[in-house]
Every structure is written in C-alpha cells, then in structure tokens.
Amino acid sequence: MPSERIGVLGGTFDPVHIGHLILAEEARDQLGLAMVYFVPAGDPPHKRDRRLAPVDERLRMIELAIAGNPAFRASRIDADRPGPHYTLDMVRIFQQQLPPGGELYFLMGYDSLIELPHWHQPAELVAACRLVALTRYAVPLDWSYLESKLPGIRGRVTLLDMPELEIASHQIQARVQQEKTIRYLVPEEVREYIRAHELYAATR
C-alpha cells in the first residue's frame, strides 16, 4: 500500500489569494497528495516590521477560500502556539502527526527556495521533509550555490511546473487601500470578508 502524502503550505496569507490556491491544487494533483494544509504564521520572525491582520482573521479567510475543496484544510498549528514561528518547528509538529509511513511535502515559492540557506536551521528543514517549489522561468536557480550551503538539497527538492501568476498579498493590500478592485485576485468569499471587516483599509 503506498504511503500517504501530506502537503503543507505555510505563509502569512495576508490575505490568501488565488496564487496560493493554484499552487496547492497543482501540488495535490501532480504529487498525489491526500491532503494539503494551509498554515498561517502567527508570529513570522522575518516579517516583524510589518503589521499583519490578526491570525484568526487570516485563518477565517483561508477557511472561506478552501471551503469547496475536501482535500484542503486550514491549520492552527502556528496560531495556537507561542512565537516566533519557524518553519522547521511547524514541520516537526506535522511529522509527529503523520500516519505510519506517511510523507510530508513542504510547499514553497521559487523565491523562498533561493533564500532557503538564510532560513532558520535550513539543513534540518531539508532533512525533515520533501521540499516542493513552483518553477518560475524568469528566475535563475543556482544549484551549485544551494548545494554548497545545503549539501544534498537537490535530491530533496521537487520543482513543480505550474501556471505563473504574479500575485502577491501586499499588492492586494495596496489595492484595497487605494480602493481598487481585487475581484478575481482572491476568492469572492474572501473579497466579501475583506470588505465587510474593512481589512487593509487605509483608515483602519
């Protein structure tokens, strides 16, 4: 019997947008993942200079965005534990909860893979799970550099071919502040939630 494969997609999700959903669905489809967990960071150490929406609001937007996909789940692993929240700690918690023989796949952006040597305990993270990065054809990937910093990483990374979408959460925040439309950049339920709760509004 093949082992169960579980995907984990971490981030601030401030807000979750269609790029996140497409990455998760492509990974689920191409890698045969049984489940993909969206894990919003409660206290990301690399973004302490930014004001984030409360984690419960970011979780609620994820729940609204993934409601129609039974293979997607929102996780409170980082929301319910004290920070700072490092990816390695979160991955280790998931590893403890895997079924016997289960495999954990950590989904990340291509830019994150390039910056991985600067993460908290990156070698331990590479050893703890399979890494999956979406390909971005305009961004070069220096495997020699990554191997010099993290020996063996090339054998631990799966590059995922998927549609390229230049969408970022901070751009969505800026559009809200400028009173520009964000329709189709986020699921409609998320757009309505942002409007109803006045998230990212300049006057908030």
C-alpha positions in Angstrom: 0.0 0.0 0.0 1.5 3.4 -1.0 2.3 5.8 1.8 0.0 8.8 2.4 1.5 12.0 1.2 0.6 15.2 3.1 1.3 18.7 1.8 1.9 21.8 4.0 1.7 25.3 2.6 2.9 27.9 5.1 2.9 31.7 4.9 1.3 34.8 6.3 -1.8 34.5 3.9 -2.5 38.2 4.5 -4.7 37.7 2.6 -4.9 34.2 0.9 -5.2 34.6 -2.8 -5.7 32.5 -5.9 -2.0 32.0 -6.4 -1.9 30.1 -3.1 -4.8 28.0 -4.1 -3.4 27.2 -7.6 -0.1 26.2 -6.1 -1.8 23.9 -3.5 -4.0 22.3 -6.1 -1.2 21.7 -8.6 0.9 20.1 -5.9 -2.1 17.9 -4.8 -2.7 16.8 -8.4 0.9 16.3 -9.6 2.3 14.7 -6.4 -0.8 12.7 -5.4 -1.2 14.4 -2.1 -4.0 13.1 0.1 -4.3 16.5 1.9 -2.9 20.0 1.8 -2.8 22.0 5.0 -2.7 25.8 4.9 -0.7 27.1 7.9 -0.8 30.8 8.6 2.1 32.0 10.7 1.1 33.7 13.9 4.4 35.5 14.5 6.7 35.2 11.5 10.2 36.3 12.6 11.1 37.7 9.2 8.0 40.0 9.0 8.0 41.7 12.4 8.4 45.0 10.7 5.1 44.6 9.0 1.6 44.9 10.6 -0.3 41.8 9.9 -4.1 41.2 10.1 -4.9 39.1 13.3 -4.2 35.4 12.7 -7.8 34.5 13.4 -8.9 36.7 10.5 -6.3 35.3 8.2 -7.5 31.8 9.2 -11.1 32.7 8.6 -10.2 33.9 5.1 -8.4 30.6 4.4 -11.4 28.6 5.6 -13.7 30.6 3.2 -11.3 30.2 0.3 -10.9 26.4 0.6 -14.4 25.5 1.6 -15.2 23.8 -1.7 -12.1 21.6 -1.8 -12.3 18.5 0.5 -8.5 17.9 0.1 -7.7 21.3 1.7 -7.5 22.1 5.4 -6.7 25.2 7.5 -4.3 24.5 10.4 -4.0 26.4 13.7 -0.6 24.8 14.5 1.2 28.2 14.4 -1.8 30.2 15.6 -2.1 28.3 18.8 1.5 28.2 20.0 3.8 31.0 21.1 6.2 32.5 18.6 8.5 33.2 16.9 7.2 30.7 14.4 9.9 28.9 12.4 9.1 26.6 9.6 11.2 23.8 11.0 9.2 23.8 14.3 5.9 23.6 12.4 7.2 20.8 10.1 8.3 18.7 13.1 4.9 19.0 14.6 3.3 17.8 11.4 5.8 14.9 11.3 4.7 13.8 14.7 1.1 13.6 13.5 1.7 11.7 10.3 0.3 8.2 9.9 2.8 5.4 9.8 4.8 5.5 6.6 3.4 9.0 5.8 5.4 11.5 3.8 5.5 15.3 4.4 5.9 17.7 1.5 6.5 21.4 2.3 5.3 23.7 -0.5 7.2 26.9 -1.1 7.6 29.6 -3.7 10.6 29.6 -6.0 12.0 32.7 -4.4 11.8 31.0 -1.0 13.9 28.1 -2.3 16.6 30.6 -3.4 16.6 32.2 0.0 16.5 28.9 1.9 20.1 29.0 3.1 19.2 32.1 5.2 16.3 30.4 6.9 16.4 29.2 10.5 18.2 25.8 10.6 17.8 25.2 6.9 19.8 21.9 6.8 17.5 20.4 9.4 14.4 21.5 7.4 15.8 19.9 4.3 16.3 16.6 6.2 12.9 16.8 7.8 10.6 16.8 4.7 10.4 16.8 1.0 10.6 20.4 -0.4 8.4 21.4 -3.3 9.0 24.7 -5.2 6.9 26.1 -8.0 9.0 26.8 -11.1 9.5 30.4 -12.3 11.1 30.6 -15.6 12.3 34.1 -15.3 14.2 33.4 -12.1 17.5 31.6 -12.3 18.2 28.8 -9.8 21.9 28.3 -8.8 22.0 24.7 -7.7 25.8 24.9 -7.2 25.3 27.7 -4.6 22.4 25.8 -2.9 24.5 22.6 -2.8 27.5 24.4 -1.3 25.3 25.7 1.5 23.0 22.7 1.9 24.7 19.5 0.6 22.2 17.0 -0.8 19.4 19.6 -1.3 18.9 18.8 -5.0 17.8 15.3 -4.2 15.3 16.6 -1.6 13.6 19.2 -3.9 10.8 18.7 -6.4 10.3 21.5 -8.9 6.6 21.9 -9.6 5.6 23.1 -13.1 2.5 25.3 -12.8 0.9 28.4 -14.3 2.8 31.6 -13.5 0.8 34.3 -11.7 2.3 37.5 -10.5 0.0 38.0 -7.5 1.3 39.0 -4.0 -0.6 39.6 -0.8 1.0 43.0 -0.3 -0.3 44.1 -3.7 -3.8 43.1 -2.8 -3.5 45.1 0.5 -2.3 48.1 -1.5 -5.2 47.8 -4.0 -7.7 47.8 -1.1 -6.1 50.9 0.4 -6.3 52.6 -3.0 -9.9 51.5 -3.3 -9.1 49.4 -6.4 -10.9 46.2 -7.3 -9.5 42.9 -6.1 -12.2 40.8 -7.7 -10.7 37.5 -9.2 -7.4 38.1 -7.3 -9.0 36.4 -4.3 -12.0 34.1 -4.0 -15.2 36.0 -3.9 -15.9 34.9 -0.3 -12.5 36.4 0.7 -13.2 39.6 -1.1 -16.5 40.0 0.7 -14.9 39.2 4.1 -12.2 41.9 3.5 -14.9 44.4 2.5 -17.2 43.5 5.4 -14.5 43.7 8.0 -12.7 46.6 6.4 -9.4 44.8 6.4 -6.4 46.7 4.9 -8.4 49.9 4.6 -6.2 52.9 5.0 -8.4 54.3 7.8 -8.3 51.1 9.9 
